[in-house]
């Protein structure tokens, strides 16, 4: 349980950092004067969004990732690269299913607007896999 919880916390922190970086990129705030206030305000808003919306989705992804790790990767002793690809596919699959459940048009799911979300899921899934592998070896 400790291995899963630590990997989950690392994944939530990686989501928080990634979303703050995306927020800085999209708003293009200037540093200095009034810009610092907006950056701090945006960081607090993103933190609230991650807590309310991101944590349940990350928890779902981590539970699926734990099942993938325990029942497919460990028994078959898959190579690190193959396991990483499986985790990236798991993350993008979660976004794909989530988009279908919310009623998105399946032809518009893999557009340019969705690419940052695909990147976030890839970052989170690889973070979970690397931290889970690290704690498994201890």
Secondary structure, 3 states (H helix, E strand, C coil): CHHHHHHHHHHHHHHHHHHHHHHHHHHCCCCCCHHHHHHHHHHHHHHHHHHHHHHHHHHHHHHHHHHHHHHHHHHHCCCHHHHHHHHHHHHHHHHHHHHHHCCCCCCCCCCHHHHHHHHHHHHHHHHHHHHHHHHHHC
